[in-house]
Amino acid sequence: MVLWVFGYGSLIWKAGFEYDERVVGFIKGYRRVFNQASTDHRGTPEYPGRTVTLEPEKGAQVSGCAYRVSGYDAEQLVLSYLELREFEYDVRAFVDFYTEESPEEPAITGVLVYIGSPNRLKNQYYLGPASLQNMASQIATARGPAGPNYEYLFRLEEALYEIGCEDEYIIELANEVRKLLGVYEDGSLVAFEDGSLQQAFEDAKISQGYEDKTQYEKQIEKYDSLKLLDSFDDRMLFDGYERILS
């Protein structure tokens, strides 16, 4: 038996499990958005951070990495790990995976991907969209057990850069967060590993919390996600797949 897992967020730079092969490529029909809450890694229940999820969009594609895990025992171990790591994501879908060498025909089929859907009845961690400024403010200030939310964003930007992907949405959001932090860097944050930027971020003395949480919550509640829900339903993501582990 062979299990393939698609990573489009933190799995790109930190899989967290042993795998036999890592392939760079993309999936079609989705776009990457920072609409999912993180309450246990990059935020708290009181002040959630934002992490990426996938949103259906015709003609769009999302770059990332597919990981191959072989053998029943290894598969079960990885699935158990991912069920814990991705517990805030309510959909387990199987998608086609393409590569630069095979952009029209799937290089791999049946690749498992974890998605936080916009269905608030099934996904309590869905934050929904926000303006660039509000989203950047939330990411700049949120902090959880795994570290500050901005670190997640910057690591994602760097990881995408390293696999040859320039996601304009991620770049724009990261630049806005840098403005709030008072840190300006050209290109990817390659200096993050040596601690120099880490110190710069700490010197910025980012405060915990939001300027106006009530206003933010009202904005989220006003968002009408029916269009997204219909799109997900059309792709049979809600009811067409059973959970991997019973």
Secondary structure, 3 states (H helix, E strand, C coil): CEEEEEECCCCCCCCCCCCCEEEEEEEEEEEEEEEEEECCCCCCCCCCEEEEEEEEEEEEEEEEEEEEEECHHHHHHHHHHHHHHCCCCCEEEEEEEECCCCCCCCCEEEEEEEECCCCCCCCCCECCCCCHHHHHHHHHHCEECCEEHHHHHHHHHHHHHHCCCCCHHHHHHHHHHHHHHCCCCCCCCHHHCCCHHHHHHHHCCCCCCCCCHHHHHHHHHHCCCHHHHHHHHHCCCCCCCCCCCC
